[in-house]
Amino acid sequence: MSQPKITPSTNLTKPKLDLSSYGPFIGLILLCVIGAILNRDFASWGNISNVLTRTSLVGIIAIGATFIIISGGIDLSVGSLIALQAGVMILVLNAVFGTLGASFATILIGIVTALAVGFVAGLLHGFLITKGRIEAFIVTLGTAAIYRAVLTQLAQGGTITFTDPKLSSLFEPLYYGTPLGIPVPILVFLAMALIAGLLLNQTTFGRYVQAIGSNEQVSRYAAINVDAVKIWAFVFQALCVSIATILYVPRLGSASNGTGLGWELEAIAAVIIGGTALKGGSGKIFGTVVGSILLATIGNVLNITSLISEYLNPAVQGVVVIVVAFLQRNRK
């Protein structure tokens, strides 16, 4: 009896291009090519450095937001937290400058102040959400109003500034410094992206964040301490905001009710454009980095080519976010 002849199947599934992973990067490359064609100054190091430096602050915040969104949460308070941190940091520096002068101790106190405010804010968010059983949207919406109101009270409705020009000069290298010809914010952005990438992909904490975002109830059954993971995710987000604030204060030199306005939306937009699932469970730090750069590059191309009014730049960015969200609508 002859054996049946087995022939290899010709209907093998071909690998498909994962647009959620590579789409933003491809879009960024195409956008850069278009920008270089429309204006040769676009490809100059001066313009590229400017775009990346401006990207870095929102990008650092977006890196923290990636963990929150992957875990199934949201943080709407980061813009207000920046304002509060900047105001408290400047007030503390003004108070200690008379005693310590232009010294390393003064710089250290300013940095520790911003980090401490961020750490407390992150813990507050985490505990209210996990122990208080309040939705992250409500908690961070409420604290956003509280932080900005406290800053406005501290500033008496005005602006908090350095009382001595030497203080501003002391902190300038944190933003305007260029070791190896690269601005400090860019280097910090890259370092944070590397650390966050390792944290998300190579640690138990990162795996737990993704598991909780995929299915929180199953994660609890798997003996994952869901509350602790969520709390530390919000602490990490707040510390990312603190780092952005430390870099931002030397550039701005002041804090007012308008400081950081809208930054939370830019950070969330960068995360979404980078391919992180809105419903949680999956996302990549590389995608967030690309999304941050892509968002800033859109505005830069529109500015240097004068294709539309600069006042409509946020509208174009908003359209991009809506389109990306539309493409994600059926993503699990």
C-alpha positions as CSV (number, residue, x, y, z in Angstrom):
1,M,0.0,0.0,0.0
2,S,1.5,3.3,-1.1
3,Q,1.9,6.1,1.4
4,P,0.1,9.4,0.7
5,K,2.4,12.0,-0.7
6,I,2.8,15.0,1.5
7,T,3.5,18.3,-0.3
8,P,4.6,21.5,1.4
9,S,1.8,23.9,1.8
10,T,1.9,27.0,-0.4
11,N,-0.5,28.9,1.8
12,L,2.0,29.8,4.5
13,T,1.2,33.0,6.3
14,K,3.5,35.7,5.3
15,P,4.9,38.0,8.0
16,K,3.1,41.3,8.1
17,L,4.6,44.6,8.9
18,D,3.6,45.7,12.4
19,L,2.6,49.3,11.8
20,S,2.1,49.8,15.5
21,S,5.9,49.2,16.0
22,Y,7.4,50.5,12.8
23,G,4.8,52.9,11.5
24,P,5.9,55.9,13.7
25,F,9.5,55.4,12.7
26,I,8.7,55.2,9.0
27,G,6.5,58.3,9.4
28,L,9.3,60.2,11.1
29,I,11.8,59.3,8.3
30,L,9.3,60.4,5.6
31,L,8.6,63.6,7.4
32,C,12.3,64.4,7.7
33,V,12.8,63.7,4.0
34,I,9.9,66.1,3.2
35,G,11.2,68.7,5.5
36,A,14.7,68.5,4.0
37,I,13.2,68.9,0.5
38,L,11.0,71.9,1.4
39,N,13.7,73.7,3.3
40,R,17.4,72.8,3.2
41,D,17.9,74.4,6.7
42,F,15.8,71.6,8.1
43,A,18.7,69.2,8.0
44,S,21.2,71.5,9.6
45,W,22.6,70.5,13.0
46,G,21.4,73.7,14.5
47,N,17.8,72.9,13.6
48,I,18.0,69.3,14.5
49,S,19.6,70.1,17.8
50,N,16.9,72.7,18.5
51,V,14.1,70.1,17.7
52,L,15.7,67.4,19.9
53,T,16.3,69.7,22.8
54,R,12.7,70.9,22.8
55,T,11.5,67.3,22.4
56,S,13.6,66.1,25.3
57,L,11.5,67.7,28.1
58,V,8.1,66.4,26.9
59,G,9.8,63.1,25.9
60,I,11.1,62.5,29.4
61,I,7.6,63.0,30.7
62,A,6.2,60.7,28.0
63,I,8.6,58.0,29.0
64,G,7.0,57.9,32.5
65,A,3.5,58.2,30.9
66,T,4.3,55.0,28.9
67,F,4.4,53.0,32.1
68,I,1.1,54.5,33.3
69,I,-0.7,53.9,30.0
70,I,0.6,50.4,29.6
71,S,-0.7,49.6,33.1
72,G,-4.1,50.8,32.0
73,G,-4.0,54.2,33.7
74,I,-3.6,57.9,32.8
75,D,-2.0,60.9,34.4
76,L,-3.5,64.3,33.6
77,S,-1.6,66.2,36.3
78,V,2.0,66.4,34.9
79,G,1.7,69.9,33.5
80,S,0.4,71.3,36.8
81,L,3.0,69.3,38.7
82,I,5.8,70.9,36.6
83,A,4.4,74.3,37.6
84,L,4.3,73.4,41.3
85,Q,7.7,71.8,41.3
86,A,9.3,74.8,39.5
87,G,7.7,77.3,41.9
88,V,8.7,75.4,45.0
89,M,12.2,74.8,43.6
90,I,12.8,78.5,42.9
91,L,11.4,79.5,46.3
92,V,13.7,77.1,48.1
93,L,16.7,78.2,46.1
94,N,16.0,81.9,46.8
95,A,15.8,81.0,50.5
96,V,19.1,79.1,50.7
97,F,21.1,81.2,48.2
98,G,21.9,83.9,50.8
99,T,23.5,81.3,53.0
100,L,25.1,78.9,50.6
101,G,25.8,81.2,47.7
102,A,26.7,79.9,44.2
103,S,27.8,76.5,45.3
104,F,27.3,72.8,44.4
105,A,25.2,72.5,47.6
106,T,22.8,75.1,46.3
107,I,22.4,73.1,43.0
108,L,21.9,69.9,45.0
109,I,19.2,71.4,47.2
110,G,17.3,72.6,44.2
111,I,17.5,69.2,42.5
112,V,16.5,67.3,45.7
113,T,13.6,69.7,46.2
114,A,12.1,68.9,42.8
115,L,12.6,65.2,43.2
116,A,11.0,65.2,46.7
117,V,7.9,67.1,45.5
118,G,7.6,64.6,42.6
119,F,8.1,61.6,44.9
120,V,5.3,62.7,47.2
121,A,3.0,63.5,44.3
122,G,3.6,60.1,42.8
123,L,2.8,58.4,46.1
124,L,-0.3,60.5,46.6
125,H,-1.6,59.5,43.1
126,G,-0.8,55.8,43.6
127,F,-2.4,55.5,47.0
128,L,-5.6,57.4,46.1
129,I,-6.0,55.2,43.0
130,T,-5.2,51.9,44.6
131,K,-6.2,52.2,48.2
132,G,-8.9,54.8,47.7
133,R,-10.3,52.9,44.7
134,I,-10.7,56.1,42.6
135,E,-10.2,56.1,38.9
136,A,-6.8,57.5,37.8
137,F,-8.6,59.9,35.5
138,I,-10.5,61.5,38.4
139,V,-7.5,61.6,40.8
140,T,-5.1,63.2,38.4
141,L,-7.7,65.6,37.1
142,G,-8.3,66.7,40.6
143,T,-4.7,67.0,41.6
144,A,-4.0,68.9,38.4
145,A,-6.3,71.6,39.6
146,I,-4.9,71.5,43.2
147,Y,-1.2,71.8,42.1
148,R,-1.8,74.7,39.8
149,A,-4.0,76.5,42.4
150,V,-1.2,76.0,45.1
151,L,1.4,77.4,42.7
152,T,-0.9,80.4,42.0
153,Q,-1.3,81.0,45.7
154,L,2.5,80.8,46.3
155,A,3.0,83.3,43.4
156,Q,0.2,85.5,44.7
157,G,-1.3,85.4,41.2
158,G,1.9,86.5,39.6
159,T,5.3,84.9,38.8
160,I,7.9,83.3,41.0
161,T,11.4,84.3,39.8
162,F,15.0,84.0,41.0
163,T,15.8,86.9,43.3
164,D,19.5,87.0,42.2
165,P,20.7,86.7,38.6
166,K,23.6,84.5,39.9
167,L,21.1,81.8,40.7
168,S,19.9,81.7,37.1
169,S,23.4,81.6,35.8
170,L,24.2,78.8,38.3
171,F,21.6,76.5,36.8
172,E,22.0,77.4,33.1
173,P,24.4,74.6,32.3
174,L,21.7,72.1,33.2
175,Y,19.8,73.2,30.1
176,Y,22.3,75.1,27.9
177,G,25.4,73.0,28.6
178,T,26.7,71.0,25.6
179,P,29.2,68.3,26.6
180,L,30.7,66.7,23.5
181,G,28.7,69.2,21.5
182,I,25.3,67.7,22.5
183,P,22.9,69.7,24.6
184,V,22.4,68.3,28.1
185,P,18.6,67.7,27.8
186,I,19.2,65.4,24.8
187,L,21.7,63.3,26.7
188,V,19.4,63.1,29.7
189,F,16.5,62.1,27.4
190,L,18.6,59.3,25.8
191,A,19.7,58.1,29.2
192,M,16.2,58.0,30.6
193,A,15.0,56.1,27.5
194,L,17.7,53.5,27.9
195,I,16.9,53.1,31.6
196,A,13.2,52.9,31.0
197,G,13.6,50.4,28.2
198,L,15.6,48.1,30.4
199,L,13.1,48.6,33.2
200,L,10.1,47.8,31.0
201,N,11.6,44.8,29.1
202,Q,14.2,43.3,31.4
203,T,12.8,43.5,34.9
204,T,10.0,41.8,36.8
205,F,8.4,45.2,37.5
206,G,8.2,45.9,33.7
207,R,6.6,42.5,33.1
208,Y,4.1,43.1,35.9
209,V,3.2,46.5,34.4
210,Q,2.3,44.9,31.1
211,A,0.5,42.0,32.7
212,I,-1.7,44.4,34.8
213,G,-2.6,46.4,31.7
214,S,-3.5,43.2,29.8
215,N,-5.8,41.9,32.5
216,E,-5.7,43.2,36.1
217,Q,-7.9,40.6,37.5
218,V,-5.8,37.7,36.1
219,S,-2.7,39.5,37.5
220,R,-4.2,39.4,41.0
221,Y,-5.0,35.7,40.6
222,A,-1.3,35.2,39.6
223,A,-0.3,36.7,43.0
224,I,1.0,39.9,41.5
225,N,0.9,42.8,44.0
226,V,-1.1,45.0,41.6
227,D,-1.4,47.9,44.1
228,A,2.3,48.1,44.7
229,V,3.1,48.0,41.0
230,K,0.6,50.8,40.2
231,I,1.9,53.0,43.0
232,W,5.5,52.6,41.8
233,A,4.5,53.3,38.2
234,F,3.0,56.6,39.3
235,V,6.1,57.4,41.4
236,F,8.3,56.8,38.3
237,Q,6.1,59.0,36.2
238,A,6.3,61.8,38.8
239,L,10.1,61.4,39.0
240,C,10.3,61.8,35.2
241,V,8.3,65.0,35.6
242,S,10.8,66.1,38.3
243,I,13.8,65.5,35.9
244,A,12.0,67.5,33.2
245,T,11.4,70.3,35.7
246,I,15.0,70.4,36.7
247,L,16.1,70.9,33.1
248,Y,13.3,73.4,32.4
249,V,13.8,75.8,35.2
250,P,17.2,77.1,33.9
251,R,15.5,77.8,30.6
252,L,12.4,79.5,31.9
253,G,13.9,81.1,35.1
254,S,10.4,81.5,36.6
255,A,7.1,79.7,37.4
256,S,3.6,81.0,36.9
257,N,0.0,79.7,36.4
258,G,0.8,79.1,32.7
259,T,4.0,77.0,33.3
260,G,3.7,73.5,31.9
261,L,0.2,74.2,30.4
262,G,-0.8,71.4,28.0
263,W,2.3,69.3,28.6
264,E,0.3,66.4,29.8
265,L,-1.6,66.2,26.5
266,E,1.7,66.4,24.5
267,A,3.1,63.6,26.6
268,I,0.1,61.4,26.2
269,A,0.0,62.2,22.5
270,A,3.6,61.1,22.1
271,V,2.9,57.8,23.8
272,I,-0.1,57.1,21.6
273,I,1.7,58.1,18.4
274,G,4.5,55.8,19.5
275,G,2.2,52.8,19.4
276,T,1.4,52.1,23.0
277,A,-2.1,50.6,23.3
278,L,-4.7,53.0,24.7
279,K,-6.3,50.1,26.5
280,G,-3.0,49.1,28.1
281,G,-1.0,45.9,28.1
282,S,1.6,46.7,25.4
283,G,3.9,49.5,24.4
284,K,7.6,50.3,23.8
285,I,9.9,53.0,25.0
286,F,11.5,53.2,21.6
287,G,8.0,54.0,20.2
288,T,7.5,56.7,22.7
289,V,10.9,58.3,21.9
290,V,10.0,58.2,18.2
291,G,6.5,59.6,18.9
292,S,7.9,62.5,20.9
293,I,10.4,63.4,18.1
294,L,7.7,63.0,15.4
295,L,5.3,65.3,17.3
296,A,8.0,68.0,17.6
297,T,9.1,67.5,14.0
298,I,5.6,68.1,12.7
299,G,5.6,71.5,14.3
300,N,9.1,72.3,13.2
301,V,8.4,71.4,9.5
302,L,5.3,73.5,9.5
303,N,7.1,76.4,11.0
304,I,10.1,76.5,8.7
305,T,8.1,75.8,5.6
306,S,5.2,78.2,6.4
307,L,2.8,75.7,4.9
308,I,0.1,76.8,7.4
309,S,-0.2,79.4,10.1
310,E,1.9,78.6,13.2
311,Y,-1.3,79.0,15.2
312,L,-2.7,75.9,13.6
313,N,0.2,73.6,14.4
314,P,-1.5,72.2,17.5
315,A,-4.5,71.4,15.3
316,V,-2.4,69.4,12.9
317,Q,-0.8,67.5,15.9
318,G,-4.3,66.9,17.2
319,V,-5.4,65.4,13.9
320,V,-2.4,63.1,13.9
321,V,-3.3,61.8,17.4
322,I,-6.9,61.2,16.4
323,V,-5.9,59.3,13.3
324,V,-3.5,57.1,15.3
325,A,-6.2,56.5,17.9
326,F,-8.6,55.6,15.1
327,L,-6.1,53.0,13.7
328,Q,-5.9,51.5,17.3
329,R,-9.6,51.3,17.8
330,N,-9.7,47.5,17.4
331,R,-6.4,46.7,18.9
332,K,-6.4,44.3,21.8
